Amino acid sequence: MERVRERDVAAFEELYDSYHRLVYGIALRMLSDAPAAEDLTQTVFIKLWSRPETFVQGNFGAWLARVARNRALDVLRGRAVRAEGEVPLDLALEGSLDETVFARIDGERVRTALGTLPEEQRFPIELGFFGGVTHEEIARRTATPLGTVKTRIRAGLRKLRAALETSVAR
């Protein structure tokens, strides 16, 4: 990042080559839309190039994953605002309306429940499930013992299950 701050294009290309799959993976999992995930990936890296001072110190991969996640949440919020009162043009006519509605409700419940988890549990779950990162890679990126990563993910998933069961019971 120091080299990127000095406008070293080769250093930026190295960062992009190393981390674009992580950013794209998070975006694709959260947005379920390949073109939107590509746009988000481009936006994140343009921001990184134009404002490299936003990364101060710490685990770069974890920071970049949070930036991608936050940007994806912004996109989802924007969709929700625009979608109010709109019926999708590509909606199938054969009774799939219920499935579409329930899928959207379930996705929102999961995002809400995930947002209630402590960062130490939420972040590895997001990396693993939204980013497609292995437990070993999460441990390496976060400099956390593998057993601790697995314990945090298990505890977070238990809390998610409880939160989702509570929201369904209402």
C-alpha positions as CSV (number, residue, x, y, z in Angstrom):
1,M,0.0,0.0,0.0
2,E,2.9,2.3,0.6
3,R,3.9,1.9,-3.1
4,V,0.3,2.5,-4.1
5,R,0.2,5.7,-2.1
6,E,3.3,6.7,-4.2
7,R,1.3,6.0,-7.4
8,D,3.1,2.9,-8.3
9,V,0.9,1.3,-11.0
10,A,2.7,-2.1,-10.7
11,A,2.0,-2.3,-7.0
12,F,-1.7,-1.5,-7.6
13,E,-1.8,-4.2,-10.3
14,E,-0.3,-6.7,-7.7
15,L,-3.0,-5.8,-5.2
16,Y,-5.7,-6.1,-7.8
17,D,-4.4,-9.5,-8.9
18,S,-4.2,-10.7,-5.3
19,Y,-7.5,-9.4,-4.1
20,H,-10.0,-8.9,-7.0
21,R,-11.4,-12.4,-6.5
22,L,-12.1,-11.7,-2.9
23,V,-14.0,-8.5,-3.6
24,Y,-15.9,-10.0,-6.6
25,G,-16.8,-13.1,-4.5
26,I,-18.3,-11.0,-1.7
27,A,-20.1,-8.8,-4.2
28,L,-21.5,-11.8,-6.2
29,R,-22.7,-13.6,-3.0
30,M,-24.4,-10.5,-1.6
31,L,-25.8,-9.1,-4.8
32,S,-26.5,-12.3,-6.8
33,D,-25.8,-10.4,-10.0
34,A,-22.6,-10.9,-11.9
35,P,-22.6,-7.5,-13.8
36,A,-23.3,-5.7,-10.5
37,A,-20.6,-7.6,-8.8
38,E,-18.1,-6.6,-11.6
39,D,-19.2,-3.0,-11.2
40,L,-18.7,-3.1,-7.5
41,T,-15.3,-4.7,-7.8
42,Q,-14.3,-1.9,-10.2
43,T,-15.7,0.7,-7.9
44,V,-13.8,-0.6,-4.8
45,F,-10.5,-0.7,-6.7
46,I,-11.0,2.7,-8.2
47,K,-11.6,4.1,-4.7
48,L,-8.4,2.3,-3.5
49,W,-6.4,3.9,-6.3
50,S,-7.9,7.4,-5.9
51,R,-7.9,7.4,-2.1
52,P,-5.2,5.0,-0.8
53,E,-4.9,6.9,2.4
54,T,-8.3,5.3,3.5
55,F,-6.3,2.2,4.5
56,V,-4.2,3.1,7.5
57,Q,-2.9,-0.1,8.9
58,G,-3.9,-3.7,9.9
59,N,-4.9,-6.6,7.8
60,F,-5.4,-5.4,4.3
61,G,-7.5,-8.3,3.1
62,A,-9.9,-7.9,6.0
63,W,-10.1,-4.2,5.5
64,L,-10.8,-4.7,1.7
65,A,-13.4,-7.3,2.5
66,R,-15.2,-4.8,4.8
67,V,-15.1,-2.1,2.1
68,A,-16.6,-4.5,-0.4
69,R,-19.3,-5.7,2.0
70,N,-20.2,-2.1,2.9
71,R,-20.4,-1.1,-0.7
72,A,-22.6,-4.2,-1.5
73,L,-24.9,-3.2,1.4
74,D,-25.1,0.3,-0.1
75,V,-26.1,-1.2,-3.5
76,L,-28.7,-3.4,-1.8
77,R,-30.1,-0.5,0.1
78,G,-30.3,1.5,-3.1
79,R,-32.2,-1.4,-4.8
80,A,-34.6,-1.6,-1.9
81,V,-35.4,2.1,-2.2
82,R,-35.9,1.9,-6.0
83,A,-37.8,-1.3,-5.8
84,E,-40.6,-0.1,-3.6
85,G,-43.8,-0.2,-5.6
86,E,-42.1,-1.8,-8.7
87,V,-42.9,-5.2,-10.1
88,P,-40.0,-6.8,-11.8
89,L,-40.4,-7.1,-15.6
90,D,-38.8,-10.5,-15.7
91,L,-41.2,-12.0,-13.1
92,A,-42.5,-15.4,-14.2
93,L,-46.2,-15.7,-14.5
94,E,-46.4,-19.4,-13.4
95,G,-47.0,-19.0,-9.7
96,S,-43.4,-18.3,-8.8
97,L,-44.3,-15.0,-7.2
98,D,-44.5,-16.7,-3.8
99,E,-41.0,-18.2,-4.2
100,T,-39.6,-14.9,-5.3
101,V,-41.1,-13.0,-2.4
102,F,-40.0,-15.6,0.1
103,A,-36.5,-15.7,-1.3
104,R,-36.2,-11.9,-0.9
105,I,-37.7,-12.0,2.6
106,D,-35.3,-14.8,3.6
107,G,-32.3,-12.9,2.2
108,E,-33.2,-9.8,4.2
109,R,-33.7,-11.9,7.4
110,V,-30.3,-13.4,7.0
111,R,-28.6,-10.0,6.3
112,T,-30.4,-8.6,9.4
113,A,-29.4,-11.5,11.6
114,L,-25.8,-11.4,10.3
115,G,-25.6,-7.7,11.2
116,T,-26.4,-8.5,14.8
117,L,-23.3,-10.8,15.2
118,P,-20.1,-9.5,16.8
119,E,-17.4,-8.6,14.3
120,E,-15.2,-11.5,15.4
121,Q,-18.0,-13.9,14.3
122,R,-19.5,-12.0,11.5
123,F,-16.3,-11.4,9.5
124,P,-15.1,-15.0,9.2
125,I,-18.7,-16.1,8.3
126,E,-18.8,-13.5,5.6
127,L,-15.4,-14.5,4.2
128,G,-16.3,-18.2,4.3
129,F,-19.8,-18.0,3.0
130,F,-19.9,-14.9,0.9
131,G,-16.2,-14.8,-0.2
132,G,-15.7,-18.5,-0.7
133,V,-12.6,-18.4,1.5
134,T,-11.5,-21.6,3.4
135,H,-11.1,-21.7,7.2
136,E,-7.4,-22.1,6.7
137,E,-7.2,-18.9,4.6
138,I,-9.4,-17.0,7.0
139,A,-7.0,-18.0,9.8
140,R,-4.0,-16.8,7.8
141,R,-5.6,-13.5,6.7
142,T,-6.8,-12.6,10.2
143,A,-3.7,-14.0,12.0
144,T,-6.0,-16.1,14.2
145,P,-5.5,-19.7,15.1
146,L,-7.5,-22.1,12.9
147,G,-9.3,-23.6,15.9
148,T,-10.4,-20.1,17.0
149,V,-11.7,-19.3,13.5
150,K,-13.7,-22.5,13.5
151,T,-15.1,-21.9,17.0
152,R,-16.1,-18.3,16.1
153,I,-17.8,-19.5,12.9
154,R,-19.7,-22.2,14.8
155,A,-20.8,-19.8,17.5
156,G,-21.9,-17.2,15.0
157,L,-23.9,-19.8,13.0
158,R,-25.6,-20.9,16.2
159,K,-26.5,-17.3,16.9
160,L,-27.7,-16.9,13.3
161,R,-29.9,-20.0,13.6
162,A,-31.5,-18.7,16.8
163,A,-32.1,-15.2,15.4
164,L,-33.6,-16.7,12.2
165,E,-35.8,-19.1,14.2
166,T,-37.0,-16.1,16.3
167,S,-37.8,-14.0,13.2
168,V,-39.7,-16.8,11.6
169,A,-41.7,-17.4,14.8
170,R,-43.0,-13.8,14.8
